Amino acid sequence: MRAFIFNLVLAVVWCLLWGSGSIWNFIGGLVVGSVVVSGFNRATGREPYLARLGRFFRFAMYFTKILIKSNLQVAREVITPGFTMKPSILRYPIDHLSPIEKLTLANAITLTPGTLSVDISPDAKWLYLHCMYAESHDAALADIDELANELRKGVFS
């Protein structure tokens, strides 16, 4: 994440040096900044910056897909008559996650319509969730598990 912020700072400095804040100049600054950050990471033996950035964008696309899908599901529920929800409170194990991973997962779940992070157990080993569409307990937990795995691969690896 520090490398990305450094890349943004380099892009802003690039725009200031050129005296133009156009979107194309900023994108050019991002490209030049990514080359600088990649070279720095390679020289210090760190993981390539562009590989990490690619994984982050892959997670962003995955999250956008599930966000759109859940928005459409909730919108259909609002528009159509009847009650097709199967609400449930679930308990998801989070003892294998770091504190920042727990926070990010809980916020990602809350951002997704139809799901809500309710609480974390006092020992911080369980995350309690409310799901509007929990067809089966195992399927709902598998969806949350997939989100947690994608989050760990895309953001925290």
ABEGO torsion letter per residue (X at the ends): XAAAAAAAAAAAAAAAAAGBABAAAAAAAAAAAAAAAAAAAAAAGBBBAAAAAAAAAAAAAAAAAAAAAAAAAAAAAAABBEBABBBBBBBBBAAABBAAAAAAAAAAAAABBGBBBABBBAAGABBBBBBABBABAAAAAAAAAAAAAAAAAAAAX
